[in-house]
Amino acid sequence: MEASEKAIAQFDTISSIVAQLKSCGYECEAGVLIKNVAFIALERMAENEK
């Protein structure tokens, strides 16, 4: 298994993906990721996953 595939494999739940995305502090011309409505919906899905 390639190193990138091993890195990808660690994100096996929505919760782990959301946590990683929040920690990176991503921002673009439209603003910060954590204020994006699609990201908020994904975060809510992760909360329901627990």
Protein Blocks (a to p, Z undefined) as FASTA:
>chain_A
ZZklmmmmmmmcfklmmmmmmmnopacfkbcfklpmklmmmmmmmmmmZZ
